[in-house]
Amino acid sequence: MKQRVWFVILAMCGLAGLASLSAQAQGFYLKSGDTVVFYGDSITAQNLYNQWVELYTITRFPAMRVHFYGSGVGGDRVSGGSGGPIDERLARDVFAHKPTVVTVMLGMNDGRYQGTTDEIESAYTKGYEHLLESIHTNAPGARITLLGPSPFDDVTRPAEFAGGYNAVMLHFADLDKGLAQKYGGSFVNLNPPVVAVLGKAEAMDPLVAKMLLPDRVHPAELAHWVMAEALLKGWNAPALVSSVTIDAHAGKVADAENATVDAVERDKDGLHWTATEKSLPLAFSRRNENEALLLELTDIAQQLNQEPLRVTGLDAGQYKLTIDEKEIGSFGAEDLQKGINLAGYQTPMWQQAQRVGWIVSDRDSTHHVHMQMQIKKLDAGDQQGKPDALDGFENFLEDEAYEAAAPKAHVFALKLVGAQP
């Protein structure tokens, strides 16, 4: 894979922004050079929660190269499944990538969709222990995060037996937590956050709530975002995209975090400046009904998507904000004094993040097809002694995603357009 000289970009962006980015990255679980493998069953094979974690990482830390691989196969248990027995699965779909980070989410199929028995619990625990011992042996030094399994929907529909199947998933999550402690890993439970959102949606609209886990097992996109948020928060992901404060009265930058600002100039109608933000926001849109519902049901904007712009010292009035001559909105001087969250608007940075998301989706889809070809022992060129064509395409798309996420300078302008309403 081509190596990118990201330090050149960072040097151009300025030392203050670099220090801020470094401070954010130091607290985040993932590090530059990491290779992350998401291992699991059909819920991981949906390539959604893992894709959102990948997208967040690339857009929030575009100078920190991390490699991601989704390795979910439908029907899998701790013993393996249609992709092969566990040792074959791990060798081909995990260890071949030389991971430094492995997440594991299993349990939905291991519980056999019935109440827990001693035999079921023993098979799950022993199989999981074998899986973890194999990771320690074959990927020594890899950091492991065990994920409490996503829920079976016993919220919007009646339980199928006493106690319900999600109680089994919660019990398995307790077992996972103990195994994480035993094997020196971390643990994040994806179950309670999704259940909480199901309950909130049920109170709002029962028909909508049923669509969050349409078949009671496989989460829809919104629920995968809830899972991704839980994992990212468990990995100490920062909420901040960037923060900029402009002192309009003095015509200068008052504060900038994870951004560099220069060329602040005042005129009789307002002011303008140039800013380079070192991260991109998550490109949620309230025009998208699913994303609007996500923002209503969760705290994901507060927890992961803060891009505040504050402008102090403005004369009372209404101001039009443009970025690169694109109108973003009209705001009162008091609102600008308090700060607006740019992540909630379709800014050029938002549009850039959206493009990154399309590339990440293409890459993850390519890897899923690639893995299925390997499971079925189909030739991608490597069996003929040639380079693996799909491996090359995956690497190309990864390069393209990081190139698309690279920081860009933008021209901001505030113009007085009317008296304060």
C-alpha positions as CSV (number, residue, x, y, z in Angstrom):
1,M,0.0,0.0,0.0
2,K,1.2,3.5,-0.8
3,Q,2.5,5.4,2.1
4,R,1.2,9.0,2.5
5,V,3.4,11.8,3.8
6,W,0.7,13.2,6.0
7,F,3.3,15.1,8.1
8,V,3.7,17.5,5.2
9,I,-0.1,18.3,5.3
10,L,0.1,18.8,9.1
11,A,3.1,21.0,8.9
12,M,1.2,23.2,6.4
13,C,-1.8,23.3,8.7
14,G,0.2,24.9,11.6
15,L,1.6,23.9,14.9
16,A,-1.4,25.0,17.0
17,G,-3.8,22.7,15.1
18,L,-1.3,19.9,15.2
19,A,-1.0,20.1,19.0
20,S,-4.8,20.1,19.3
21,L,-5.1,17.1,17.0
22,S,-2.4,15.3,18.9
23,A,-4.2,15.9,22.2
24,Q,-7.4,14.4,20.8
25,A,-5.7,11.4,19.3
26,Q,-3.8,10.7,22.5
27,G,-7.1,10.0,24.3
28,F,-8.6,7.9,21.5
29,Y,-8.2,4.1,21.7
30,L,-7.0,3.7,18.1
31,K,-3.5,4.8,17.1
32,S,-1.7,5.6,13.9
33,G,-0.7,2.4,12.1
34,D,-3.4,0.3,13.7
35,T,-5.1,-2.5,11.8
36,V,-8.6,-3.1,13.1
37,V,-10.6,-6.3,12.4
38,F,-14.2,-6.5,13.3
39,Y,-15.1,-10.2,13.9
40,G,-18.6,-11.5,14.2
41,D,-21.7,-13.0,12.7
42,S,-24.3,-11.6,10.3
43,I,-24.8,-8.4,12.3
44,T,-21.1,-7.5,11.7
45,A,-21.5,-8.8,8.1
46,Q,-24.1,-6.1,7.5
47,N,-21.0,-3.8,7.4
48,L,-22.7,-0.9,9.2
49,Y,-21.6,-0.3,12.8
50,N,-18.0,-1.1,11.8
51,Q,-18.3,1.2,8.7
52,W,-19.5,4.1,10.9
53,V,-16.6,3.6,13.3
54,E,-14.2,3.6,10.3
55,L,-15.8,6.7,8.8
56,Y,-15.6,8.5,12.1
57,T,-11.9,7.7,12.5
58,I,-11.0,8.7,9.0
59,T,-12.9,12.0,9.1
60,R,-11.9,12.9,12.7
61,F,-8.3,11.9,12.3
62,P,-7.4,12.2,8.6
63,A,-3.7,12.4,9.4
64,M,-3.7,9.1,11.4
65,R,-3.7,6.2,9.0
66,V,-5.7,3.2,10.4
67,H,-6.7,0.1,8.4
68,F,-10.1,-1.5,8.8
69,Y,-11.5,-4.9,7.9
70,G,-15.0,-6.2,8.6
71,S,-14.9,-10.0,9.1
72,G,-18.5,-11.0,9.8
73,V,-20.1,-14.1,8.4
74,G,-23.8,-14.9,8.7
75,G,-24.8,-17.6,11.2
76,D,-21.4,-17.7,13.0
77,R,-21.0,-18.9,16.5
78,V,-17.9,-19.1,18.7
79,S,-17.2,-22.4,16.9
80,G,-17.4,-20.9,13.4
81,G,-20.0,-21.5,10.8
82,S,-20.6,-21.3,7.1
83,G,-17.3,-19.6,6.6
84,G,-15.5,-22.5,8.1
85,P,-14.6,-23.8,11.6
86,I,-13.3,-21.2,14.0
87,D,-9.6,-21.8,13.5
88,E,-10.0,-21.5,9.7
89,R,-12.1,-18.4,10.1
90,L,-9.5,-16.7,12.4
91,A,-6.5,-17.7,10.2
92,R,-8.1,-16.4,7.0
93,D,-10.3,-13.5,8.1
94,V,-8.4,-12.1,11.1
95,F,-4.7,-13.1,11.4
96,A,-4.0,-12.7,7.7
97,H,-4.5,-9.0,8.2
98,K,-1.9,-8.8,11.0
99,P,-4.3,-7.0,13.3
100,T,-3.3,-4.7,16.2
101,V,-6.9,-4.4,17.3
102,V,-9.6,-7.0,17.2
103,T,-13.3,-6.6,18.2
104,V,-15.5,-9.6,18.6
105,M,-19.3,-9.7,18.7
106,L,-20.9,-13.1,18.9
107,G,-23.8,-14.7,20.8
108,M,-27.0,-14.2,18.8
109,N,-26.6,-17.6,17.2
110,D,-24.8,-19.2,20.1
111,G,-27.9,-18.8,22.3
112,R,-30.0,-20.9,19.9
113,Y,-33.0,-18.6,20.3
114,Q,-34.1,-20.3,23.5
115,G,-33.6,-20.0,27.3
116,T,-30.0,-20.6,28.5
117,T,-29.0,-24.0,29.6
118,D,-25.8,-25.2,31.2
119,E,-24.8,-26.9,28.0
120,I,-25.4,-23.7,25.9
121,E,-23.5,-21.5,28.4
122,S,-20.6,-24.0,28.6
123,A,-20.3,-24.3,24.8
124,Y,-20.3,-20.5,24.5
125,T,-17.7,-19.9,27.3
126,K,-15.3,-22.6,26.2
127,G,-15.6,-21.7,22.5
128,Y,-15.0,-18.0,23.3
129,E,-12.0,-18.9,25.5
130,H,-10.5,-20.9,22.6
131,L,-11.1,-17.9,20.3
132,L,-9.3,-15.5,22.7
133,E,-6.4,-17.8,23.3
134,S,-5.9,-18.2,19.5
135,I,-5.8,-14.4,19.2
136,H,-3.2,-14.1,21.9
137,T,-1.1,-16.9,20.2
138,N,-1.4,-15.8,16.6
139,A,-1.7,-12.0,17.0
140,P,0.3,-11.3,20.1
141,G,0.0,-7.8,21.3
142,A,-3.3,-7.2,19.6
143,R,-5.7,-5.2,21.7
144,I,-9.0,-6.9,22.1
145,T,-12.4,-5.4,22.6
146,L,-15.3,-7.7,23.3
147,L,-18.7,-6.4,22.4
148,G,-21.8,-7.4,24.3
149,P,-24.2,-8.7,21.6
150,S,-26.7,-6.4,20.0
151,P,-30.3,-7.0,21.2
152,F,-33.1,-9.3,20.2
153,D,-36.1,-7.1,20.1
154,D,-38.3,-8.0,23.0
155,V,-39.3,-4.3,23.4
156,T,-41.7,-3.7,20.4
157,R,-43.0,-7.3,20.3
158,P,-43.9,-9.8,23.1
159,A,-41.2,-12.2,24.3
160,E,-41.3,-15.7,22.7
161,F,-40.7,-17.4,26.0
162,A,-40.5,-16.5,29.7
163,G,-37.9,-13.8,30.3
164,G,-37.3,-13.3,26.5
165,Y,-34.3,-14.0,24.3
166,N,-32.7,-10.6,25.0
167,A,-32.3,-11.6,28.6
168,V,-30.0,-14.4,27.2
169,M,-28.1,-11.8,25.2
170,L,-27.6,-9.7,28.3
171,H,-26.4,-12.8,30.2
172,F,-23.9,-13.5,27.4
173,A,-22.8,-9.9,27.7
174,D,-22.0,-10.5,31.4
175,L,-20.0,-13.5,30.3
176,D,-18.2,-11.4,27.7
177,K,-17.3,-8.8,30.3
178,G,-15.8,-11.5,32.5
179,L,-13.8,-13.0,29.6
180,A,-12.5,-9.5,28.6
181,Q,-11.2,-9.1,32.2
182,K,-9.7,-12.6,32.2
183,Y,-7.9,-12.1,28.9
184,G,-6.8,-8.5,29.4
185,G,-9.2,-7.0,26.9
186,S,-11.8,-4.2,27.1
187,F,-15.5,-4.5,27.0
188,V,-18.3,-2.4,25.5
189,N,-21.9,-3.5,25.8
190,L,-23.9,-2.6,22.6
191,N,-27.1,-4.0,23.9
192,P,-28.5,-1.4,26.5
193,P,-28.1,1.7,24.2
194,V,-30.1,0.0,21.4
195,V,-32.8,-1.2,23.9
196,A,-33.0,2.3,25.3
197,V,-33.6,3.8,21.8
198,L,-36.2,1.0,21.0
199,G,-38.1,2.1,24.1
200,K,-37.9,5.8,23.2
201,A,-39.1,5.1,19.7
202,E,-41.9,2.8,20.9
203,A,-43.2,5.6,23.0
204,M,-43.0,8.0,20.0
205,D,-44.4,5.7,17.3
206,P,-44.7,1.9,17.7
207,L,-44.7,1.2,13.9
208,V,-41.4,3.2,13.5
209,A,-39.9,1.4,16.5
210,K,-40.5,-2.0,14.9
211,M,-38.4,-0.9,11.9
212,L,-35.2,-0.4,14.1
213,L,-34.8,-4.2,14.2
214,P,-37.2,-5.4,11.5
215,D,-36.7,-9.1,12.0
216,R,-36.0,-8.7,15.7
217,V,-32.3,-9.7,15.1
218,H,-30.6,-7.5,12.4
219,P,-30.4,-3.8,13.3
220,A,-31.4,-1.2,10.7
221,E,-29.0,1.6,9.9
222,L,-30.2,3.8,12.7
223,A,-29.6,1.1,15.3
224,H,-26.1,0.4,13.9
225,W,-25.3,4.1,14.4
226,V,-26.4,3.6,18.1
227,M,-24.0,0.7,18.3
228,A,-21.2,2.6,16.6
229,E,-21.7,5.5,19.0
230,A,-21.5,3.1,22.0
231,L,-18.2,1.6,20.7
232,L,-16.7,5.0,19.9
233,K,-17.6,6.3,23.3
234,G,-16.1,3.2,24.9
235,W,-12.9,4.0,22.9
236,N,-12.9,7.5,24.3
237,A,-13.7,9.2,21.0
238,P,-13.7,13.0,21.2
239,A,-16.9,14.9,20.5
240,L,-15.0,17.8,19.1
241,V,-14.5,18.3,15.3
242,S,-13.1,21.8,15.7
243,S,-13.8,25.0,17.6
244,V,-13.3,28.5,16.4
245,T,-14.0,31.8,18.2
246,I,-13.6,35.1,16.4
247,D,-13.6,38.5,18.1
248,A,-15.4,40.7,15.6
249,H,-14.8,43.9,17.6
250,A,-11.0,43.4,17.6
251,G,-11.0,41.7,14.2
252,K,-8.9,38.8,15.3
253,V,-9.0,35.1,16.4
254,A,-9.9,34.7,20.1
255,D,-9.5,30.9,20.1
256,A,-9.0,28.0,17.8
257,E,-9.0,24.3,18.7
258,N,-8.1,21.7,16.1
259,A,-8.1,24.4,13.5
260,T,-6.0,27.3,12.2
261,V,-7.4,30.7,11.4
262,D,-5.9,33.6,9.6
263,A,-6.7,36.6,7.5
264,V,-9.4,38.0,9.7
265,E,-10.7,41.2,8.2
266,R,-13.5,43.6,9.1
267,D,-15.5,45.8,6.9
268,K,-18.6,48.0,7.4
269,D,-21.0,45.1,6.8
270,G,-19.3,42.2,8.7
271,L,-16.1,40.3,8.5
272,H,-14.4,37.4,6.8
273,W,-11.5,35.0,7.6
274,T,-9.9,31.8,6.4
275,A,-9.9,28.6,8.5
276,T,-8.5,25.2,8.0
277,E,-10.2,22.6,10.2
278,K,-8.1,19.5,11.0
279,S,-11.2,17.2,11.1
280,L,-14.5,16.7,9.3
281,P,-17.9,16.4,10.9
282,L,-20.2,13.3,10.5
283,A,-22.5,14.3,7.6
284,F,-25.9,13.8,9.2
285,S,-28.8,15.6,7.6
286,R,-32.3,16.3,9.0
287,R,-33.5,16.1,5.4
288,N,-32.8,12.4,5.6
289,E,-35.7,10.9,7.6
290,N,-33.7,8.1,9.2
291,E,-30.9,10.5,10.2
292,A,-33.4,13.1,11.5
293,L,-34.9,10.3,13.7
294,L,-31.4,9.3,14.8
295,L,-30.7,12.8,15.9
296,E,-34.0,13.0,17.8
297,L,-33.7,9.6,19.5
298,T,-30.0,9.8,20.5
299,D,-27.3,12.1,21.8
300,I,-24.9,11.3,19.0
301,A,-24.6,15.0,17.9
302,Q,-23.6,16.0,21.4
303,Q,-21.3,13.1,22.0
304,L,-19.6,12.8,18.6
305,N,-20.3,15.8,16.4
306,Q,-19.5,19.2,17.9
307,E,-18.1,21.9,15.5
308,P,-18.8,25.1,17.3
309,L,-18.3,28.5,15.7
310,R,-18.5,31.6,17.9
311,V,-18.3,35.2,16.9
312,T,-18.3,37.7,19.7
313,G,-18.5,41.5,19.6
314,L,-20.9,41.8,16.7
315,D,-23.3,44.7,16.5
316,A,-26.9,43.7,17.0
317,G,-28.5,42.4,13.9
318,Q,-29.0,39.4,11.6
319,Y,-26.0,38.1,9.7
320,K,-25.6,35.8,6.7
321,L,-22.9,33.2,7.1
322,T,-21.2,31.9,3.9
323,I,-18.4,29.5,3.5
324,D,-16.6,29.5,0.1
325,E,-19.4,31.8,-1.0
326,K,-22.0,29.0,-0.2
327,E,-24.8,30.3,2.0
328,I,-25.0,28.3,5.3
329,G,-27.7,30.3,7.1
330,S,-28.8,33.5,8.7
331,F,-28.1,34.0,12.4
332,G,-28.6,36.7,15.0
333,A,-25.7,38.3,16.8
334,E,-26.8,36.7,20.1
335,D,-26.8,33.2,18.5
336,L,-23.4,33.7,17.1
337,Q,-22.2,35.0,20.5
338,K,-23.4,31.7,22.1
339,G,-22.0,29.6,19.2
340,I,-23.6,27.6,16.4
341,N,-22.7,23.9,15.7
342,L,-21.5,23.9,12.1
343,A,-21.8,20.1,12.0
344,G,-25.6,20.6,11.8
345,Y,-25.4,22.4,8.5
346,Q,-24.4,21.3,5.0
347,T,-21.1,23.2,4.9
348,P,-18.3,22.4,2.4
349,M,-16.8,20.4,5.3
350,W,-20.0,18.4,5.6
351,Q,-20.0,17.8,1.8
352,Q,-16.4,16.6,2.0
353,A,-17.2,14.2,4.8
354,Q,-20.1,12.8,2.7
355,R,-17.8,12.1,-0.2
356,V,-15.5,10.2,2.2
357,G,-18.5,8.2,3.4
358,W,-19.2,7.0,-0.1
359,I,-15.7,5.8,-0.6
360,V,-15.6,4.0,2.8
361,S,-18.9,2.3,1.9
362,D,-17.4,1.2,-1.5
363,R,-14.3,-0.2,0.2
364,D,-16.2,-2.1,2.9
365,S,-18.5,-3.6,0.3
366,T,-15.5,-4.6,-1.8
367,H,-13.9,-6.3,1.2
368,H,-17.1,-8.2,2.0
369,V,-17.2,-9.6,-1.6
370,H,-13.4,-10.3,-1.4
371,M,-13.9,-12.3,1.8
372,Q,-16.8,-14.2,0.3
373,M,-14.6,-15.1,-2.7
374,Q,-11.9,-16.4,-0.3
375,I,-14.4,-18.4,1.6
376,K,-15.6,-20.0,-1.6
377,K,-12.0,-20.3,-2.9
378,L,-12.6,-18.2,-6.0
379,D,-9.7,-16.7,-7.8
380,A,-9.1,-13.0,-7.7
381,G,-5.8,-13.3,-9.6
382,D,-3.6,-14.6,-6.7
383,Q,-4.2,-18.2,-7.5
384,Q,-2.7,-17.6,-10.9
385,G,0.5,-16.2,-9.4
386,K,-0.7,-12.6,-10.0
387,P,-1.3,-9.9,-7.4
388,D,-4.8,-10.2,-5.8
389,A,-6.8,-7.7,-7.8
390,L,-9.4,-7.1,-5.1
391,D,-6.7,-6.6,-2.5
392,G,-5.2,-3.9,-4.7
393,F,-8.6,-2.3,-5.2
394,E,-9.3,-2.2,-1.4
395,N,-5.9,-0.5,-0.9
396,F,-6.7,2.0,-3.6
397,L,-10.0,2.9,-2.0
398,E,-8.4,3.3,1.4
399,D,-5.9,5.7,-0.1
400,E,-8.7,7.5,-1.8
401,A,-10.7,7.9,1.4
402,Y,-7.8,9.4,3.3
403,E,-7.0,11.7,0.4
404,A,-10.6,12.9,0.3
405,A,-10.5,13.6,4.1
406,A,-7.4,15.7,4.0
407,P,-7.9,19.2,5.5
408,K,-8.8,22.1,3.2
409,A,-8.8,25.8,3.7
410,H,-12.2,27.6,3.6
411,V,-13.2,31.2,3.4
412,F,-15.8,32.2,5.9
413,A,-17.8,35.5,5.7
414,L,-20.4,37.1,7.9
415,K,-22.4,39.9,6.4
416,L,-25.0,42.1,8.1
417,V,-28.3,41.6,6.3
418,G,-30.9,43.2,8.6
419,A,-31.9,44.4,12.1
420,Q,-32.2,41.9,14.9
421,P,-35.8,40.4,14.6
